[in-house]
Amino acid sequence: MAARVAQQLVKFIVLIFAVSVVAFFLVSISPIDPVQANVGQVAYLNMSEAKRAQLAEYWGVGTPLWERYGHWLGSALQGDLGLSLRYNAPVTDVIAVRFANSAALMLVAWVISGVLGFALGIVAAAFKDRWPDRLIKGYCFLLASTPTFWLALVFLIVFAVWLGWFPLGFSVPIGVAPGDVTLLDSLHHLALPALTLSVVGVANIALHTREKAIDVLQSDALRFARARGQSTAGALLHHGLRNLALPALTLQFASISEIFGGSVLVEQVFSYPGLGQAAVTAGLGGDVALLVGITILSAAFVFGGNLLANVLYGVIDPRIRRAERKENHA
Protein backbone atom coordinates (compact mmCIF):
# COMPACT_ATOMS: atom_id res chain seq x y z
CA MET A 1 0.00 0.00 0.00
CA ALA A 2 2.85 2.39 0.85
CA ALA A 3 4.49 1.72 -2.52
CA ARG A 4 1.20 2.32 -4.33
CA VAL A 5 0.63 5.60 -2.47
CA ALA A 6 4.19 6.71 -3.29
CA GLN A 7 3.66 5.84 -6.97
CA GLN A 8 0.43 7.83 -7.12
CA LEU A 9 2.12 10.75 -5.36
CA VAL A 10 4.93 10.80 -7.94
CA LYS A 11 2.36 10.73 -10.76
CA PHE A 12 0.51 13.61 -9.13
CA ILE A 13 3.68 15.72 -8.82
CA VAL A 14 4.64 15.08 -12.45
CA LEU A 15 1.11 15.88 -13.60
CA ILE A 16 0.96 19.17 -11.68
CA PHE A 17 4.39 20.19 -12.98
CA ALA A 18 3.42 19.41 -16.60
CA VAL A 19 0.08 21.23 -16.25
CA SER A 20 1.77 24.29 -14.78
CA VAL A 21 4.34 24.41 -17.61
CA VAL A 22 1.72 24.08 -20.36
CA ALA A 23 -0.73 26.52 -18.75
CA PHE A 24 1.98 29.11 -18.04
CA PHE A 25 3.31 28.83 -21.59
CA LEU A 26 -0.10 29.08 -23.30
CA VAL A 27 -1.22 32.08 -21.26
CA SER A 28 2.11 33.82 -21.71
CA ILE A 29 2.06 33.56 -25.52
CA SER A 30 -1.51 34.87 -25.66
CA PRO A 31 -1.86 37.97 -27.89
CA ILE A 32 -3.70 39.75 -25.07
CA ASP A 33 -1.71 42.69 -23.72
CA PRO A 34 -2.07 42.46 -19.92
CA VAL A 35 -1.35 46.15 -19.46
CA GLN A 36 -4.03 47.33 -21.90
CA ALA A 37 -6.49 44.64 -20.78
CA ASN A 38 -6.25 45.63 -17.12
CA VAL A 39 -6.12 49.44 -17.35
CA GLY A 40 -8.57 49.82 -20.26
CA GLN A 41 -8.02 50.98 -23.82
CA VAL A 42 -8.92 54.63 -23.20
CA ALA A 43 -6.68 54.94 -20.15
CA TYR A 44 -3.88 53.14 -22.00
CA LEU A 45 -4.02 55.56 -24.94
CA ASN A 46 -3.94 58.59 -22.64
CA MET A 47 -1.06 57.19 -20.61
CA SER A 48 2.50 58.45 -20.91
CA GLU A 49 5.26 56.21 -22.27
CA ALA A 50 7.00 56.20 -18.90
CA LYS A 51 3.84 55.02 -17.16
CA ARG A 52 3.31 52.33 -19.81
CA ALA A 53 6.87 51.10 -19.32
CA GLN A 54 6.39 51.07 -15.54
CA LEU A 55 3.20 48.99 -15.81
CA ALA A 56 4.79 46.66 -18.38
CA GLU A 57 7.64 46.01 -15.95
CA TYR A 58 5.14 45.43 -13.13
CA TRP A 59 3.26 42.86 -15.22
CA GLY A 60 6.50 41.28 -16.44
CA VAL A 61 5.86 41.94 -20.13
CA GLY A 62 9.52 42.26 -21.05
CA THR A 63 10.77 39.40 -18.86
CA PRO A 64 11.68 36.15 -20.70
CA LEU A 65 9.12 33.35 -20.36
CA TRP A 66 11.34 30.77 -18.66
CA GLU A 67 12.67 33.37 -16.22
CA ARG A 68 9.12 34.27 -15.20
CA TYR A 69 8.19 30.60 -14.87
CA GLY A 70 11.27 29.86 -12.78
CA HIS A 71 10.43 32.73 -10.44
CA TRP A 72 6.81 31.56 -10.21
CA LEU A 73 7.81 27.93 -9.59
CA GLY A 74 10.20 28.89 -6.80
CA SER A 75 7.46 30.87 -5.07
CA ALA A 76 4.85 28.15 -5.69
CA LEU A 77 7.04 25.54 -3.97
CA GLN A 78 6.92 27.79 -0.90
CA GLY A 79 3.13 28.01 -1.04
CA ASP A 80 2.95 31.36 -2.83
CA LEU A 81 1.11 31.17 -6.17
CA GLY A 82 1.68 34.82 -6.91
CA LEU A 83 -0.48 37.94 -7.03
CA SER A 84 -3.64 38.14 -9.11
CA LEU A 85 -3.39 41.21 -11.32
CA ARG A 86 -7.14 41.41 -11.96
CA TYR A 87 -8.19 41.11 -8.31
CA ASN A 88 -5.07 42.72 -6.78
CA ALA A 89 -4.92 39.97 -4.16
CA PRO A 90 -2.90 36.77 -3.61
CA VAL A 91 -3.98 33.94 -5.90
CA THR A 92 -4.52 31.61 -2.94
CA ASP A 93 -6.96 34.10 -1.38
CA VAL A 94 -8.90 34.56 -4.63
CA ILE A 95 -9.16 30.80 -5.16
CA ALA A 96 -10.18 30.21 -1.53
CA VAL A 97 -13.04 32.72 -1.76
CA ARG A 98 -14.26 31.51 -5.14
CA PHE A 99 -13.78 27.82 -4.40
CA ALA A 100 -16.57 27.69 -1.81
CA ASN A 101 -19.18 28.82 -4.36
CA SER A 102 -17.89 26.56 -7.14
CA ALA A 103 -17.55 23.55 -4.84
CA ALA A 104 -21.20 23.82 -3.78
CA LEU A 105 -22.34 24.24 -7.38
CA MET A 106 -20.26 21.38 -8.77
CA LEU A 107 -21.01 19.00 -5.89
CA VAL A 108 -24.79 19.38 -6.28
CA ALA A 109 -24.57 19.04 -10.07
CA TRP A 110 -22.19 16.06 -9.81
CA VAL A 111 -24.45 14.12 -7.44
CA ILE A 112 -27.70 14.87 -9.28
CA SER A 113 -26.29 14.09 -12.73
CA GLY A 114 -24.75 10.83 -11.49
CA VAL A 115 -27.84 9.54 -9.71
CA LEU A 116 -30.24 10.66 -12.44
CA GLY A 117 -28.04 9.36 -15.26
CA PHE A 118 -27.59 5.98 -13.56
CA ALA A 119 -31.34 5.63 -12.97
CA LEU A 120 -32.27 6.66 -16.51
CA GLY A 121 -29.72 4.24 -17.98
CA ILE A 122 -31.16 1.30 -16.04
CA VAL A 123 -34.74 2.24 -16.98
CA ALA A 124 -33.79 2.54 -20.65
CA ALA A 125 -32.13 -0.89 -20.59
CA ALA A 126 -35.08 -2.50 -18.80
CA PHE A 127 -37.45 -1.18 -21.50
CA LYS A 128 -35.09 -1.69 -24.44
CA ASP A 129 -36.59 -0.68 -27.82
CA ARG A 130 -39.84 0.42 -26.19
CA TRP A 131 -41.11 3.95 -25.73
CA PRO A 132 -39.33 4.67 -22.38
CA ASP A 133 -36.03 3.63 -23.97
CA ARG A 134 -36.62 5.74 -27.07
CA LEU A 135 -37.69 8.72 -24.97
CA ILE A 136 -34.59 8.53 -22.74
CA LYS A 137 -32.22 8.05 -25.69
CA GLY A 138 -33.77 11.00 -27.52
CA TYR A 139 -33.44 13.12 -24.41
CA CYS A 140 -29.77 12.14 -24.00
CA PHE A 141 -28.88 12.68 -27.68
CA LEU A 142 -30.54 16.10 -27.58
CA LEU A 143 -28.61 17.09 -24.46
CA ALA A 144 -25.31 15.76 -25.81
CA SER A 145 -25.62 18.04 -28.85
CA THR A 146 -26.75 21.11 -26.89
CA PRO A 147 -24.11 23.71 -25.97
CA THR A 148 -23.94 24.33 -22.25
CA PHE A 149 -24.05 28.12 -22.50
CA TRP A 150 -27.11 27.99 -24.80
CA LEU A 151 -29.01 25.73 -22.39
CA ALA A 152 -28.03 28.03 -19.52
CA LEU A 153 -29.42 31.03 -21.42
CA VAL A 154 -32.67 29.16 -22.14
CA PHE A 155 -33.07 28.19 -18.48
CA LEU A 156 -32.31 31.77 -17.44
CA ILE A 157 -34.96 33.18 -19.78
CA VAL A 158 -37.63 30.60 -18.93
CA PHE A 159 -37.22 30.09 -15.17
CA ALA A 160 -35.80 33.46 -14.10
CA VAL A 161 -37.29 35.99 -16.55
CA TRP A 162 -40.63 34.51 -17.66
CA LEU A 163 -41.63 32.47 -14.62
CA GLY A 164 -39.66 34.40 -12.01
CA TRP A 165 -38.98 31.28 -9.94
CA PHE A 166 -35.25 31.96 -9.55
CA PRO A 167 -33.05 35.08 -9.40
CA LEU A 168 -31.31 36.32 -12.52
CA GLY A 169 -27.83 35.63 -11.20
CA PHE A 170 -25.18 36.03 -8.52
CA SER A 171 -24.78 33.83 -5.45
CA VAL A 172 -26.49 36.17 -2.97
CA PRO A 173 -29.28 38.76 -3.19
CA ILE A 174 -28.19 42.15 -4.48
CA GLY A 175 -27.82 44.81 -1.80
CA VAL A 176 -27.87 42.38 1.13
CA ALA A 177 -24.95 42.42 3.56
CA PRO A 178 -22.96 39.14 3.71
CA GLY A 179 -23.91 38.64 7.34
CA ASP A 180 -27.62 38.87 6.51
CA VAL A 181 -27.58 36.24 3.76
CA THR A 182 -29.39 33.10 4.89
CA LEU A 183 -28.82 29.52 3.78
CA LEU A 184 -32.14 29.62 1.95
CA ASP A 185 -30.99 32.66 -0.04
CA SER A 186 -27.79 30.90 -1.06
CA LEU A 187 -29.66 27.74 -2.09
CA HIS A 188 -32.17 29.80 -4.07
CA HIS A 189 -29.36 31.39 -6.09
CA LEU A 190 -27.56 28.06 -6.42
CA ALA A 191 -30.56 26.06 -7.68
CA LEU A 192 -30.80 27.20 -11.31
CA PRO A 193 -27.05 27.05 -12.16
CA ALA A 194 -26.83 23.63 -10.47
CA LEU A 195 -29.89 22.39 -12.36
CA THR A 196 -28.38 23.52 -15.67
CA LEU A 197 -25.08 21.84 -14.94
CA SER A 198 -26.83 18.65 -13.77
CA VAL A 199 -28.97 18.32 -16.89
CA VAL A 200 -25.93 18.63 -19.15
CA GLY A 201 -24.02 15.90 -17.29
CA VAL A 202 -26.80 13.31 -17.42
CA ALA A 203 -26.50 12.21 -21.06
CA ASN A 204 -23.09 10.55 -21.02
CA ILE A 205 -23.70 8.57 -17.82
CA ALA A 206 -27.20 7.48 -18.87
CA LEU A 207 -26.15 6.21 -22.31
CA HIS A 208 -23.12 4.28 -21.00
CA THR A 209 -25.14 2.80 -18.14
CA ARG A 210 -27.82 1.72 -20.61
CA GLU A 211 -25.31 -0.18 -22.76
CA LYS A 212 -23.75 -1.89 -19.76
CA ALA A 213 -27.15 -2.75 -18.30
CA ILE A 214 -28.20 -4.36 -21.59
CA ASP A 215 -25.08 -6.56 -21.48
CA VAL A 216 -25.85 -7.50 -17.89
CA LEU A 217 -29.46 -8.36 -18.74
CA GLN A 218 -28.24 -10.67 -21.50
CA SER A 219 -25.83 -12.53 -19.20
CA ASP A 220 -26.48 -16.10 -18.10
CA ALA A 221 -26.90 -15.13 -14.44
CA LEU A 222 -29.69 -12.67 -15.19
CA ARG A 223 -31.39 -15.05 -17.60
CA PHE A 224 -31.36 -17.77 -14.95
CA ALA A 225 -32.76 -15.36 -12.34
CA ARG A 226 -35.61 -14.36 -14.63
CA ALA A 227 -36.25 -17.99 -15.50
CA ARG A 228 -36.77 -18.62 -11.79
CA GLY A 229 -39.56 -16.05 -11.78
CA GLN A 230 -37.75 -12.86 -10.80
CA SER A 231 -38.76 -9.66 -12.51
CA THR A 232 -36.29 -7.74 -14.67
CA ALA A 233 -36.02 -4.99 -12.06
CA GLY A 234 -35.53 -7.50 -9.24
CA ALA A 235 -32.88 -9.45 -11.16
CA LEU A 236 -30.98 -6.22 -11.90
CA LEU A 237 -31.20 -5.08 -8.30
CA HIS A 238 -30.04 -8.34 -6.71
CA HIS A 239 -27.62 -9.71 -9.31
CA GLY A 240 -26.55 -6.95 -11.71
CA LEU A 241 -26.18 -3.84 -9.59
CA ARG A 242 -22.55 -4.51 -8.65
CA ASN A 243 -21.59 -5.08 -12.29
CA LEU A 244 -23.30 -1.80 -13.21
CA ALA A 245 -21.75 0.11 -10.31
CA LEU A 246 -18.14 -0.19 -11.54
CA PRO A 247 -18.54 1.44 -14.98
CA ALA A 248 -20.97 3.97 -13.52
CA LEU A 249 -18.39 4.83 -10.85
CA THR A 250 -15.72 5.27 -13.50
CA LEU A 251 -17.89 7.62 -15.53
CA GLN A 252 -19.02 9.51 -12.46
CA PHE A 253 -15.51 10.36 -11.33
CA ALA A 254 -14.33 10.96 -14.88
CA SER A 255 -17.15 13.49 -15.29
CA ILE A 256 -15.50 15.77 -12.71
CA SER A 257 -13.51 17.42 -15.51
CA GLU A 258 -16.68 17.87 -17.59
CA ILE A 259 -18.53 19.33 -14.62
CA PHE A 260 -15.70 21.79 -14.01
CA GLY A 261 -15.55 22.75 -17.68
CA GLY A 262 -19.30 23.24 -17.81
CA SER A 263 -19.23 25.34 -14.65
CA VAL A 264 -17.01 27.88 -16.41
CA LEU A 265 -19.77 28.62 -18.94
CA VAL A 266 -22.65 28.30 -16.47
CA GLU A 267 -21.04 30.67 -13.96
CA GLN A 268 -20.42 33.19 -16.71
CA VAL A 269 -24.06 33.12 -17.89
CA PHE A 270 -25.49 33.37 -14.37
CA SER A 271 -22.80 35.81 -13.12
CA TYR A 272 -22.08 33.26 -10.41
CA PRO A 273 -18.87 34.26 -8.56
CA GLY A 274 -16.97 30.98 -8.67
CA LEU A 275 -13.73 29.60 -10.06
CA GLY A 276 -15.19 29.38 -13.56
CA GLN A 277 -15.96 33.07 -13.72
CA ALA A 278 -12.57 33.87 -12.20
CA ALA A 279 -10.89 31.73 -14.89
CA VAL A 280 -12.66 33.67 -17.67
CA THR A 281 -11.69 36.97 -16.05
CA ALA A 282 -8.08 35.84 -15.70
CA GLY A 283 -7.93 34.63 -19.31
CA LEU A 284 -9.35 37.86 -20.75
CA GLY A 285 -7.04 39.95 -18.59
CA GLY A 286 -3.84 37.99 -19.14
CA ASP A 287 -3.67 37.15 -15.43
CA VAL A 288 -1.13 34.32 -15.70
CA ALA A 289 -0.75 33.58 -11.99
CA LEU A 290 -4.49 33.24 -11.32
CA LEU A 291 -5.24 31.19 -14.43
CA VAL A 292 -2.34 28.80 -13.73
CA GLY A 293 -3.50 28.43 -10.13
CA ILE A 294 -7.05 27.57 -11.20
CA THR A 295 -5.74 25.16 -13.86
CA ILE A 296 -3.60 23.35 -11.28
CA LEU A 297 -6.57 23.08 -8.93
CA SER A 298 -8.77 21.61 -11.68
CA ALA A 299 -6.05 19.09 -12.60
CA ALA A 300 -5.83 18.08 -8.94
CA PHE A 301 -9.61 17.61 -8.95
CA VAL A 302 -9.49 15.27 -11.92
CA PHE A 303 -6.51 13.32 -10.60
CA GLY A 304 -8.08 13.02 -7.16
CA GLY A 305 -11.34 11.81 -8.67
CA ASN A 306 -9.64 9.10 -10.69
CA LEU A 307 -7.56 8.05 -7.67
CA LEU A 308 -10.65 7.83 -5.49
CA ALA A 309 -12.38 5.74 -8.16
CA ASN A 310 -9.46 3.28 -8.19
CA VAL A 311 -9.63 2.97 -4.40
CA LEU A 312 -13.38 2.41 -4.44
CA TYR A 313 -13.02 -0.30 -7.10
CA GLY A 314 -11.49 -2.60 -4.53
CA VAL A 315 -14.23 -1.84 -2.03
CA ILE A 316 -17.03 -2.61 -4.50
CA ASP A 317 -15.46 -5.58 -6.29
CA PRO A 318 -13.31 -7.97 -4.19
CA ARG A 319 -11.94 -9.54 -7.39
CA ILE A 320 -9.86 -6.43 -7.99
CA ARG A 321 -8.28 -6.71 -4.54
CA ARG A 322 -7.40 -10.35 -5.17
CA ALA A 323 -5.88 -9.50 -8.56
CA GLU A 324 -3.74 -6.77 -6.95
CA ARG A 325 -2.52 -9.19 -4.26
CA LYS A 326 -1.49 -11.72 -6.93
CA GLU A 327 0.44 -9.02 -8.81
CA ASN A 328 2.23 -7.95 -5.63
CA HIS A 329 3.18 -11.53 -4.76
CA ALA A 330 4.38 -12.14 -8.30
PABA-64168 format. One record per residue (C-alpha): residue in three letters; x, y negated, z. Coordinates in steps of 0.001 Angstrom, whole numbers, padded with zeros to 6 digits, always signed. Layout:
<rs>
ALAXYZ;...
</rs>
This chain:
<rs>
MET+000000+000000+000000;ALA+002846-002393+000845;ALA+004493-001718-002524;ARG+001204-002325-004326;VAL+000634-005598-002472;ALA+004191-006713-003293;GLN+003655-005838-006971;GLN+000432-007832-007122;LEU+002122-010753-005364;VAL+004926-010802-007942;LYS+002360-010730-010757;PHE+000515-013612-009130;ILE+003679-015723-008819;VAL+004644-015077-012449;LEU+001105-015885-013598;ILE+000959-019167-011683;PHE+004386-020187-012981;ALA+003415-019412-016598;VAL+000081-021231-016254;SER+001771-024290-014779;VAL+004338-024414-017613;VAL+001724-024083-020358;ALA-000727-026515-018750;PHE+001977-029106-018043;PHE+003306-028826-021585;LEU-000105-029082-023299;VAL-001224-032076-021262;SER+002111-033820-021708;ILE+002062-033563-025516;SER-001507-034875-025661;PRO-001859-037965-027895;ILE-003703-039754-025071;ASP-001706-042690-023719;PRO-002074-042458-019917;VAL-001347-046153-019458;GLN-004033-047326-021896;ALA-006492-044641-020777;ASN-006254-045633-017119;VAL-006124-049436-017350;GLY-008566-049820-020262;GLN-008023-050984-023815;VAL-008922-054631-023202;ALA-006677-054940-020147;TYR-003876-053142-022000;LEU-004022-055564-024940;ASN-003939-058590-022638;MET-001055-057190-020607;SER+002497-058451-020905;GLU+005256-056209-022270;ALA+007000-056204-018899;LYS+003839-055016-017158;ARG+003312-052329-019807;ALA+006867-051096-019316;GLN+006395-051069-015536;LEU+003201-048995-015809;ALA+004792-046662-018384;GLU+007639-046012-015951;TYR+005143-045432-013133;TRP+003258-042857-015224;GLY+006502-041275-016442;VAL+005859-041943-020130;GLY+009525-042260-021047;THR+010773-039400-018864;PRO+011676-036151-020697;LEU+009117-033353-020365;TRP+011337-030774-018659;GLU+012670-033368-016225;ARG+009118-034269-015204;TYR+008194-030599-014875;GLY+011275-029861-012775;HIS+010434-032726-010437;TRP+006805-031565-010207;LEU+007807-027926-009592;GLY+010203-028890-006799;SER+007459-030869-005069;ALA+004852-028147-005687;LEU+007041-025543-003967;GLN+006923-027787-000899;GLY+003127-028010-001041;ASP+002953-031362-002828;LEU+001108-031165-006170;GLY+001678-034821-006907;LEU-000477-037942-007026;SER-003636-038137-009113;LEU-003392-041206-011316;ARG-007141-041415-011960;TYR-008190-041108-008307;ASN-005072-042724-006778;ALA-004917-039968-004161;PRO-002902-036769-003609;VAL-003984-033938-005903;THR-004515-031614-002936;ASP-006955-034103-001378;VAL-008899-034558-004626;ILE-009155-030797-005155;ALA-010179-030212-001527;VAL-013039-032720-001760;ARG-014260-031511-005143;PHE-013784-027822-004396;ALA-016569-027691-001811;ASN-019180-028817-004359;SER-017889-026559-007141;ALA-017547-023554-004840;ALA-021196-023816-003777;LEU-022343-024237-007383;MET-020257-021377-008772;LEU-021007-019002-005895;VAL-024785-019384-006281;ALA-024572-019039-010067;TRP-022195-016065-009812;VAL-024447-014124-007439;ILE-027697-014871-009280;SER-026287-014092-012730;GLY-024746-010831-011487;VAL-027839-009541-009712;LEU-030242-010655-012444;GLY-028036-009359-015263;PHE-027588-005983-013563;ALA-031340-005626-012966;LEU-032274-006657-016506;GLY-029720-004241-017980;ILE-031160-001302-016039;VAL-034744-002236-016976;ALA-033794-002541-020653;ALA-032130+000887-020591;ALA-035078+002499-018805;PHE-037450+001178-021499;LYS-035094+001694-024443;ASP-036586+000682-027824;ARG-039841-000417-026192;TRP-041114-003948-025726;PRO-039332-004675-022378;ASP-036031-003629-023971;ARG-036621-005741-027072;LEU-037690-008719-024973;ILE-034590-008534-022740;LYS-032223-008052-025693;GLY-033768-010996-027520;TYR-033439-013119-024409;CYS-029767-012142-024005;PHE-028878-012682-027676;LEU-030541-016099-027584;LEU-028613-017092-024460;ALA-025305-015763-025806;SER-025623-018040-028848;THR-026752-021107-026891;PRO-024109-023710-025968;THR-023941-024330-022246;PHE-024051-028116-022504;TRP-027110-027987-024801;LEU-029006-025734-022393;ALA-028025-028035-019522;LEU-029419-031028-021423;VAL-032666-029163-022144;PHE-033073-028187-018485;LEU-032309-031765-017443;ILE-034963-033183-019775;VAL-037632-030605-018927;PHE-037224-030087-015174;ALA-035798-033459-014102;VAL-037287-035993-016550;TRP-040626-034507-017656;LEU-041630-032468-014620;GLY-039657-034397-012005;TRP-038982-031279-009941;PHE-035253-031961-009555;PRO-033046-035081-009401;LEU-031311-036316-012520;GLY-027827-035628-011202;PHE-025185-036028-008520;SER-024775-033834-005451;VAL-026493-036172-002974;PRO-029285-038757-003193;ILE-028192-042146-004482;GLY-027825-044813-001803;VAL-027868-042380+001128;ALA-024947-042418+003564;PRO-022958-039137+003706;GLY-023914-038635+007340;ASP-027624-038873+006514;VAL-027579-036240+003756;THR-029394-033102+004886;LEU-028819-029523+003782;LEU-032143-029615+001950;ASP-030992-032662-000040;SER-027791-030896-001062;LEU-029658-027741-002089;HIS-032172-029803-004073;HIS-029361-031393-006087;LEU-027559-028058-006425;ALA-030558-026059-007681;LEU-030803-027197-011315;PRO-027054-027049-012162;ALA-026828-023632-010466;LEU-029892-022391-012362;THR-028382-023524-015667;LEU-025077-021841-014941;SER-026829-018650-013773;VAL-028969-018322-016889;VAL-025935-018627-019151;GLY-024021-015903-017292;VAL-026804-013312-017423;ALA-026503-012207-021064;ASN-023085-010549-021017;ILE-023695-008570-017816;ALA-027203-007478-018870;LEU-026146-006210-022315;HIS-023124-004284-021001;THR-025137-002804-018136;ARG-027819-001715-020609;GLU-025315+000184-022761;LYS-023750+001890-019757;ALA-027153+002747-018295;ILE-028204+004358-021590;ASP-025082+006557-021477;VAL-025850+007501-017888;LEU-029460+008358-018743;GLN-028245+010671-021496;SER-025827+012527-019200;ASP-026479+016104-018102;ALA-026896+015133-014439;LEU-029692+012673-015195;ARG-031393+015054-017602;PHE-031358+017773-014954;ALA-032760+015362-012337;ARG-035605+014359-014627;ALA-036254+017990-015503;ARG-036773+018624-011789;GLY-039560+016046-011785;GLN-037748+012856-010797;SER-038764+009656-012512;THR-036292+007744-014674;ALA-036023+004994-012062;GLY-035532+007500-009242;ALA-032884+009446-011163;LEU-030980+006225-011897;LEU-031202+005084-008300;HIS-030043+008340-006710;HIS-027619+009713-009311;GLY-026552+006949-011707;LEU-026181+003836-009586;ARG-022545+004506-008645;ASN-021588+005077-012294;LEU-023301+001802-013205;ALA-021747-000105-010308;LEU-018142+000190-011535;PRO-018537-001443-014981;ALA-020969-003972-013517;LEU-018395-004828-010847;THR-015718-005272-013499;LEU-017891-007619-015532;GLN-019018-009510-012458;PHE-015510-010364-011329;ALA-014332-010962-014885;SER-017148-013489-015287;ILE-015498-015774-012715;SER-013510-017422-015506;GLU-016677-017871-017593;ILE-018532-019332-014624;PHE-015696-021789-014006;GLY-015547-022755-017684;GLY-019296-023239-017806;SER-019230-025335-014646;VAL-017007-027882-016411;LEU-019775-028619-018939;VAL-022647-028304-016473;GLU-021045-030668-013962;GLN-020416-033185-016712;VAL-024056-033122-017887;PHE-025487-033373-014368;SER-022800-035810-013121;TYR-022082-033264-010413;PRO-018875-034256-008560;GLY-016971-030976-008673;LEU-013733-029597-010063;GLY-015188-029383-013563;GLN-015963-033074-013720;ALA-012568-033868-012203;ALA-010891-031733-014894;VAL-012656-033665-017666;THR-011694-036970-016054;ALA-008076-035843-015702;GLY-007927-034633-019310;LEU-009351-037861-020753;GLY-007038-039948-018587;GLY-003839-037989-019135;ASP-003667-037147-015426;VAL-001130-034318-015697;ALA-000746-033579-011992;LEU-004492-033242-011321;LEU-005236-031192-014426;VAL-002343-028804-013733;GLY-003502-028433-010127;ILE-007055-027570-011201;THR-005743-025163-013857;ILE-003599-023346-011284;LEU-006566-023079-008931;SER-008770-021613-011682;ALA-006051-019094-012599;ALA-005828-018084-008943;PHE-009608-017606-008951;VAL-009490-015265-011924;PHE-006512-013320-010597;GLY-008083-013015-007155;GLY-011344-011811-008672;ASN-009640-009098-010691;LEU-007556-008050-007674;LEU-010647-007826-005494;ALA-012378-005741-008161;ASN-009462-003282-008187;VAL-009628-002965-004398;LEU-013379-002406-004436;TYR-013016+000297-007100;GLY-011487+002600-004530;VAL-014234+001842-002035;ILE-017031+002612-004496;ASP-015456+005577-006290;PRO-013311+007968-004188;ARG-011936+009537-007386;ILE-009856+006432-007991;ARG-008275+006709-004536;ARG-007400+010352-005172;ALA-005877+009496-008558;GLU-003744+006770-006947;ARG-002521+009190-004263;LYS-001490+011722-006932;GLU+000444+009023-008806;ASN+002226+007946-005627;HIS+003182+011532-004764;ALA+004384+012142-008300;
</rs>
